[in-house]
């Protein structure tokens, strides 16, 4: 229960954790009880994970699906959890936050740093190009307005 109290867990995560200490029969029985009490629910977990990523550490839909699959969530549940995610919007938000740390860098360095950051978060080339250009214009307008 302590393991579950930290954050929601997928059934696969719970099973692997319990296998370290308990027999297969006990693990099976406990998982059944957790499912019945809705304490372990892969659909809810997948939605929690996708929402958490969107709010706190944006990543591309593709990367969130990969993370969920690594945590034992089915492909269908993972796809459903990210169905409303828009890579353009999440990349723009993540890029805007990161761009604040690039004060004083020239356009080439800005492009390299922000592109690398977004690429590491799983965004496609098209999304990266669009977001970097948009943020560069947005920041230039803001900077010009301050002068």
N, C-alpha and C positions, 0 to 999 in steps of 0.2 A: 504493500500500500504506500510505503514511503516513496518508492520508485514512481508510482503513478501520481503522487502529490506534486512532483516537481513540474510536470507538464503532461498533457495527454500523450498516450503512447499507442502505437499500432499493436495489433495482436502479435505480429511477428517479433517486435521488440520485447514484448512481455514474455513470450514463449522462450526466446533466447536467454533472457535474463533469468527466468525461473529454472531453466535447464541446468544452470550452473550449480544449483543447490538442491534440486528436488527430482524425484523420479518422474518418469513420463506420465504415469497414471495421475499423480498429484497435479502436475502441470495441466493436464487435460481437464481435470475436474475444476481447478481454480479458474482456468480460462473460460470454461462454460459458465461458471458463477459470475465472473466479471462481465461477460457478454450479456447475461440475463439482467444484470443490474445496470447495464449500459455504461459501465466504467471503461470498457474497451470496445471501441467502435471505429473501424477503419474509415468509414465514410466521414464521421465527425472529426476524426484525427486528420484526415486529408484536408478537410476544409479549414481546420485550425491552422495547419502548417502553411497552406497557401495564403491565408489571411495574414498570418504572422510575417511571412516573407514580404508580402506587399507593404505592410506597415513599417517594418523595422529593418529589413535587409533585402531590398528588392532584387529579384533575379528574374531572368526570362522564364516564360512559361515552360520552355523545353527543359531548363535546368531544375525548376521546381518539380516537374514530372519525374526527372531522374532521381532527385532526392527522395521523393515519395516511393518510387519503385525500390530504391535501396532499403527503405524502411519496411518493405513487405506489402505495400499497398498495391492493389490490382491496377492494371493499366486503365480500366474503365473508371474506377474511383478516382484515380489521379487525374485523368482527363476531365472528369466532371468537376473536380475541385478547382481547376484552373480555367474553366470555361469562360468565366467573366473577366479574366485578367487580360489587360491590353499591354503588350510589350512596349508600345510607343509611350504610353502614359507612365508606366513604371520606370522605364529607362530615363525619361525626362525628369521625373522626381528624384531618382537616384543621382542623376547627373547634376542636377541643380544643387543638391546638397554637397556633392563632392567638389563642384566647381568653385565653391566658396573658399576652398583651401588653395586655389591656384592663383591667388592675387599676385600681381607683379610678373607673371610669366607672359612670354610673347605668344602670338597666335599659333606658331608651330608647336611649341611646348604644350600649350593648352590642348591642342588637337591630339598630340601623342598621349598625354597623361589621361585625358578623359576617355579617349578611344580604348586605351588599355584597360582602364577601370571597367568600362561597360562590357568589353569583350570577356573579361574575367567573370562577369556576372551572367554570361551566356547569351547576350544579345547578338542578333544577326548584323551583318555588315550594313544592310540598308537602314536598319533602325539606328545603329550607331552614327552613321553619316548624317541622318536627318536630325538626330538629337544634338550632336555636336554643333552643327551649323545653327540650329535654332538657339541653343544656349549661348553660342558666341555672339550672335546678334543681340540677344536679350541682355547679356552682360555689357556689351558695348553701349547699348542705349542707356542702360542704368549708369554706367560710368560717365558717359557724356553728359547726362542730366545732372550729375553731381558737380561737374566742373564749372 
